[in-house]
Amino acid sequence: MGKAQLLLRISAVLVLVLTASLVGSNTQTKVLIVRQKATFRALDALYVSVYVYSIAAGYNLLRLCNIPAWFHPNNNFKGLNLALAWASFLLDQAVVYVTFGATTAATQASIMAITGQKEFQWMKLCNRFTRFCIQMGGAMLCAYLACFLMILITSFSAFNLFSHYSPKQFLLLKAM
């Protein structure tokens, strides 16, 4: 189980770094009457998502450095292991939720750029900046893949946490 979690974390870090770099470096310039440039800074949701992906990648990278110490079989500190298991589970959950929320907000903002909004007189951006929108769509797919990988990581954290408890009595610690 440790190797699977290690591979998932490495994959999540790589996909999150790829996503942050795709969103952060995506730019397209068009000269119509005036020179116009589309970047991720044009939409606040995309701007925030770059930071969220970077922080999530950093968190998973820190956890990669720490995994062997937490799951060492000779570690007999039952109370410390339980506290670390709870912290691991809760932090993994928080990172997944924040990343998923940022990705969903960025996707919603991107859809508004594709379709426009006649009621607010927002025009479509993707009919002018096609390459920008296609690359942003690829970045959103990578972001959802990263969320899926982190959900799998969270299931390992949940298993690690709840393996400390007795299966016969609700939330009673196992006798070791």
C-alpha positions as CSV (number, residue, x, y, z in Angstrom):
1,M,0.0,0.0,0.0
2,G,2.9,2.4,0.7
3,K,4.2,2.0,-2.9
4,A,0.8,2.7,-4.4
5,Q,0.4,5.8,-2.3
6,L,4.0,6.9,-3.2
7,L,3.2,6.5,-6.9
8,L,-0.1,8.4,-6.6
9,R,1.6,11.3,-4.8
10,I,4.4,11.5,-7.4
11,S,1.7,11.4,-10.1
12,A,-0.4,14.1,-8.4
13,V,2.7,16.4,-8.0
14,L,3.6,16.0,-11.6
15,V,0.1,16.6,-12.9
16,L,-0.4,19.6,-10.5
17,V,2.9,21.2,-11.7
18,L,1.9,20.5,-15.3
19,T,-1.5,22.1,-14.7
20,A,0.0,25.2,-12.9
21,S,2.5,25.7,-15.7
22,L,-0.2,25.2,-18.4
23,V,-2.5,27.8,-16.8
24,G,0.3,30.2,-15.8
25,S,2.1,30.2,-19.2
26,N,-0.9,30.2,-21.4
27,T,-1.0,33.4,-23.4
28,Q,-2.2,34.5,-26.8
29,T,-1.9,37.8,-28.6
30,K,-4.1,39.0,-31.4
31,V,-3.9,42.2,-33.4
32,L,-7.3,43.3,-34.4
33,I,-7.7,47.1,-34.3
34,V,-5.7,47.2,-31.1
35,R,-3.2,44.6,-29.8
36,Q,-5.1,42.3,-27.4
37,K,-3.6,39.7,-25.1
38,A,-5.3,36.9,-23.4
39,T,-3.6,35.6,-20.2
40,F,-4.7,33.7,-17.1
41,R,-4.7,37.1,-15.2
42,A,-7.8,38.2,-17.2
43,L,-10.0,35.9,-15.1
44,D,-9.6,36.0,-11.3
45,A,-10.5,32.3,-11.0
46,L,-7.7,31.3,-13.2
47,Y,-5.3,33.5,-11.3
48,V,-6.2,32.0,-8.0
49,S,-6.2,28.5,-9.4
50,V,-2.5,28.8,-10.4
51,Y,-1.7,29.4,-6.7
52,V,-3.9,26.7,-5.5
53,Y,-2.3,24.1,-7.8
54,S,1.1,25.3,-6.8
55,I,0.3,25.0,-3.1
56,A,-1.3,21.6,-3.6
57,A,1.8,20.3,-5.4
58,G,4.0,21.7,-2.7
59,Y,1.9,20.0,0.0
60,N,2.0,16.6,-1.8
61,L,5.8,17.1,-2.3
62,L,6.2,17.7,1.4
63,R,4.2,14.6,2.1
64,L,6.4,12.6,-0.3
65,C,9.4,13.6,1.8
66,N,7.6,12.5,5.0
67,I,5.9,9.3,4.0
68,P,8.6,6.8,5.0
69,A,8.9,8.2,8.5
70,W,5.1,8.0,9.1
71,F,4.6,4.5,8.0
72,H,7.7,2.8,9.4
73,P,6.6,-0.6,10.8
74,N,8.8,-0.3,14.0
75,N,7.2,3.0,15.1
76,N,5.4,2.0,18.3
77,F,4.1,5.4,19.3
78,K,0.4,4.6,19.1
79,G,-0.9,8.0,20.2
80,L,1.5,9.9,17.9
81,N,0.6,7.6,15.0
82,L,-3.1,8.2,15.6
83,A,-2.6,12.0,15.7
84,L,-0.5,11.9,12.5
85,A,-3.1,9.7,10.8
86,W,-5.9,12.2,11.7
87,A,-3.7,15.2,10.6
88,S,-2.8,13.4,7.3
89,F,-6.5,12.5,6.6
90,L,-7.8,16.0,7.4
91,L,-5.1,17.8,5.4
92,D,-5.5,15.5,2.4
93,Q,-9.2,16.2,2.5
94,A,-8.7,19.9,2.7
95,V,-6.3,20.0,-0.2
96,V,-8.6,17.9,-2.4
97,Y,-11.6,20.1,-1.6
98,V,-9.8,23.4,-2.2
99,T,-8.2,22.1,-5.4
100,F,-11.5,20.8,-6.7
101,G,-13.3,24.1,-5.8
102,A,-10.6,26.2,-7.5
103,T,-10.8,23.9,-10.6
104,T,-14.5,24.1,-10.8
105,A,-14.5,27.9,-10.4
106,A,-11.8,28.1,-13.1
107,T,-13.9,25.8,-15.4
108,Q,-17.0,27.9,-14.8
109,A,-15.1,31.1,-15.7
110,S,-13.7,29.4,-18.8
111,I,-17.1,28.3,-19.9
112,M,-18.3,31.9,-19.6
113,A,-15.4,32.9,-21.8
114,I,-16.5,30.3,-24.4
115,T,-20.2,31.1,-24.4
116,G,-20.3,34.7,-23.3
117,Q,-23.3,36.3,-21.5
118,K,-25.7,38.4,-23.5
119,E,-27.5,39.7,-20.4
120,F,-24.3,41.2,-19.0
121,Q,-23.0,42.1,-22.5
122,W,-20.0,39.9,-22.0
123,M,-18.7,38.8,-25.4
124,K,-17.2,35.5,-26.3
125,L,-13.4,35.4,-26.0
126,C,-12.8,32.0,-27.5
127,N,-13.9,33.0,-31.0
128,R,-10.9,35.3,-31.0
129,F,-8.4,33.5,-28.8
130,T,-8.9,29.9,-29.9
131,R,-5.5,28.5,-29.0
132,F,-5.7,30.1,-25.5
133,C,-9.1,28.4,-24.9
134,I,-8.0,25.0,-26.2
135,Q,-4.9,25.1,-23.9
136,M,-7.0,26.2,-21.0
137,G,-9.4,23.3,-21.6
138,G,-6.5,20.9,-21.5
139,A,-5.3,22.5,-18.3
140,M,-8.7,22.0,-16.7
141,L,-8.7,18.3,-17.7
142,C,-5.3,17.9,-16.1
143,A,-6.6,19.7,-13.0
144,Y,-9.5,17.3,-12.7
145,L,-7.1,14.4,-13.2
146,A,-5.0,15.7,-10.3
147,C,-8.2,16.0,-8.2
148,F,-9.0,12.3,-9.0
149,L,-5.5,11.3,-8.0
150,M,-5.7,13.2,-4.7
151,I,-9.1,11.5,-4.0
152,L,-7.4,8.2,-4.3
153,I,-4.6,9.4,-2.0
154,T,-7.2,10.4,0.5
155,S,-8.7,6.9,0.4
156,F,-5.3,5.6,1.5
157,S,-5.2,8.2,4.3
158,A,-8.7,7.2,5.4
159,F,-7.6,3.5,5.4
160,N,-4.5,4.4,7.4
161,L,-6.6,6.4,9.9
162,F,-9.5,3.9,10.4
163,S,-7.2,0.9,10.7
164,H,-6.3,2.2,14.1
165,Y,-9.9,1.7,15.3
166,S,-11.8,-1.5,16.2
167,P,-14.2,-2.9,13.5
168,K,-16.5,-4.2,16.2
169,Q,-17.1,-1.1,18.3
170,F,-17.7,2.3,16.9
171,L,-14.6,4.6,17.1
172,L,-12.9,2.5,19.8
173,L,-9.2,2.1,19.5
174,K,-7.8,-1.3,18.8
175,A,-5.7,-3.0,21.5
176,M,-2.2,-3.3,20.2
